Amino acid sequence: MTDDLRTTVEGWLEALGCKPVEQHDDATAWRLGFEYPVGTGHRMLVAGLGGSVSSIVVASVVTLSPEHLERFDELYDEDKRIFLSGLRRALNRLEVDFRLAGMQGALSCPASFQVSVRRFEGGLTLDAFAYSVGAVYKTELDAVWYIQDSLASSEEGPVVHFDFNSSDLPQA
């Protein structure tokens, strides 16, 4: 992994209005956290991956709230199947990869999910990078809306918020 790719990615993040922040990670050549869209507090990351071909991964991780997990546990088994199928459909996009984490069985709710895109140096341009960042964000947002619509309390009350966590390492 060349330092040139990292420098290029930092420049692209700045061109998107983002401020890259270095994060330590022994499993990657380098890792940068950034806020996207700018001004929202939503955190994402981009990391340089080792290997015979230089590549990066753009990723975001969302942790479900205790309220959503509790609401899921209250569902009948058939409703759990319907919810899980819908969540997979919300995340299954051509442009991205996803991973559900923390499931204890076929009818358990994931504790979190990750959306990522792996891009190889030979195909990286500012346009391709910006498209990948947007694809990860929009797919994540679609899944968050699906969860909120499916598991929000029917009672009026405060909106349940998600923990947008960029500290978890993406699985490439």
VMD Tcl script that draws the C-alpha trace (Angstrom):
set ca {
  {0.00 0.00 0.00}
  {1.58 3.22 -1.05}
  {1.56 6.40 0.95}
  {0.53 8.06 -2.31}
  {-2.89 6.39 -2.18}
  {-3.45 7.58 1.38}
  {-2.43 11.12 0.42}
  {-4.76 10.99 -2.58}
  {-7.68 9.75 -0.45}
  {-7.06 12.49 2.13}
  {-7.20 15.05 -0.68}
  {-10.44 13.57 -1.99}
  {-12.02 13.66 1.46}
  {-11.04 17.33 1.75}
  {-12.50 17.97 -1.73}
  {-15.79 16.53 -0.41}
  {-15.60 18.98 2.50}
  {-14.61 16.29 5.01}
  {-11.80 16.52 7.53}
  {-9.94 13.19 7.66}
  {-8.83 12.11 11.13}
  {-6.19 9.42 11.50}
  {-7.25 6.39 13.52}
  {-4.95 3.65 14.79}
  {-5.62 0.17 13.47}
  {-3.08 -2.66 13.36}
  {-5.15 -4.60 10.83}
  {-4.90 -1.98 8.06}
  {-2.10 -0.05 6.40}
  {-3.83 3.18 7.44}
  {-7.27 4.29 8.54}
  {-9.07 7.64 8.39}
  {-12.32 8.61 10.08}
  {-14.47 11.38 8.63}
  {-17.86 13.01 9.01}
  {-20.27 12.54 6.10}
  {-22.40 14.33 5.16}
  {-20.48 17.23 6.61}
  {-22.20 18.83 9.59}
  {-24.38 15.83 10.49}
  {-22.18 14.11 13.08}
  {-22.42 10.87 11.08}
  {-19.06 9.06 11.10}
  {-17.59 6.87 8.37}
  {-14.14 5.49 7.70}
  {-11.81 4.68 4.86}
  {-8.90 2.30 5.30}
  {-6.02 1.11 3.17}
  {-5.95 -2.66 2.86}
  {-2.80 -4.71 2.48}
  {-2.33 -7.44 -0.04}
  {-0.84 -7.96 -3.45}
  {-3.08 -5.26 -4.97}
  {-3.57 -1.85 -3.36}
  {-7.15 -1.20 -2.32}
  {-9.27 0.76 0.11}
  {-12.49 0.08 1.94}
  {-15.09 2.77 2.67}
  {-17.32 1.70 5.55}
  {-19.87 2.64 8.15}
  {-21.15 0.67 11.14}
  {-24.52 1.14 12.85}
  {-25.38 -0.27 16.27}
  {-29.07 -0.87 16.93}
  {-30.52 0.78 20.01}
  {-31.63 -1.25 23.04}
  {-35.18 -0.04 22.29}
  {-35.08 -1.52 18.78}
  {-33.68 -4.82 20.05}
  {-36.37 -4.97 22.73}
  {-39.10 -4.22 20.19}
  {-37.74 -6.95 17.89}
  {-37.86 -9.47 20.77}
  {-41.56 -8.67 21.25}
  {-42.41 -9.70 17.67}
  {-43.97 -13.02 16.75}
  {-41.58 -15.38 14.92}
  {-43.21 -14.77 11.53}
  {-42.87 -11.00 12.02}
  {-39.21 -11.51 12.95}
  {-38.68 -13.40 9.67}
  {-40.40 -10.62 7.73}
  {-38.30 -7.94 9.46}
  {-35.00 -9.78 8.88}
  {-35.85 -10.39 5.23}
  {-36.70 -6.73 4.76}
  {-33.50 -5.62 6.47}
  {-31.41 -7.83 4.19}
  {-33.24 -6.40 1.18}
  {-32.60 -2.84 2.38}
  {-28.88 -3.61 2.69}
  {-28.44 -5.79 -0.40}
  {-27.40 -3.27 -3.02}
  {-25.24 -3.86 -6.06}
  {-22.91 -1.02 -5.10}
  {-22.07 -2.19 -1.57}
  {-21.38 -5.16 0.67}
  {-22.97 -5.62 4.08}
  {-22.47 -7.67 7.21}
  {-24.90 -8.32 10.05}
  {-23.19 -8.79 13.42}
  {-24.26 -10.14 16.78}
  {-26.95 -12.54 15.63}
  {-27.37 -15.51 17.96}
  {-29.60 -17.55 15.66}
  {-31.83 -17.47 12.61}
  {-34.52 -15.43 14.38}
  {-32.34 -13.05 16.35}
  {-31.86 -9.38 15.61}
  {-28.40 -8.20 14.63}
  {-26.75 -5.98 17.24}
  {-25.17 -3.98 14.44}
  {-24.61 -3.90 10.72}
  {-21.80 -2.71 8.51}
  {-22.01 -1.34 4.98}
  {-18.81 -1.16 2.93}
  {-17.32 -0.81 -0.52}
  {-13.90 -2.11 -1.52}
  {-12.20 -0.21 -4.33}
  {-8.95 -1.11 -6.04}
  {-6.32 1.50 -6.78}
  {-6.48 0.95 -10.55}
  {-10.15 2.00 -10.64}
  {-10.01 4.83 -8.15}
  {-10.82 8.36 -9.21}
  {-12.34 11.20 -7.22}
  {-15.65 10.49 -8.95}
  {-15.55 6.75 -8.12}
  {-14.51 7.49 -4.53}
  {-17.30 10.04 -4.02}
  {-19.82 7.60 -5.52}
  {-18.65 4.87 -3.12}
  {-18.93 7.14 -0.08}
  {-22.44 8.13 -1.15}
  {-23.46 4.52 -1.85}
  {-22.36 3.39 1.62}
  {-24.15 6.30 3.29}
  {-27.39 5.97 1.33}
  {-27.60 2.21 1.77}
  {-27.01 2.62 5.51}
  {-29.64 5.34 5.65}
  {-32.16 3.12 3.82}
  {-31.57 0.35 6.39}
  {-31.89 2.79 9.30}
  {-35.21 4.06 7.93}
  {-36.42 0.48 7.47}
  {-35.52 -0.38 11.06}
  {-37.12 2.78 12.38}
  {-40.30 2.19 10.38}
  {-40.46 -1.48 11.42}
  {-39.43 -1.30 15.06}
  {-40.46 2.15 16.21}
  {-42.87 2.16 19.10}
  {-46.47 2.68 18.12}
  {-46.78 5.02 21.07}
  {-45.96 8.65 20.58}
  {-42.68 9.51 22.19}
  {-39.10 10.45 21.47}
  {-37.49 9.14 18.30}
  {-35.06 6.29 18.97}
  {-31.57 7.22 17.82}
  {-28.89 4.95 16.41}
  {-25.27 4.79 17.44}
  {-23.29 5.48 14.28}
  {-20.06 3.73 15.21}
  {-16.92 4.06 13.12}
  {-14.67 2.39 15.67}
  {-15.40 -1.14 14.45}
  {-13.03 -2.40 11.77}
  {-14.76 -3.23 8.50}
  {-14.56 -6.79 7.31}
  {-13.30 -6.64 3.73}
}
mol new
graphics top color blue
foreach p $ca { graphics top sphere $p radius 0.5 }
foreach p [lrange $ca 0 end-1] q [lrange $ca 1 end] { graphics top cylinder $p $q radius 0.2 }
display resetview
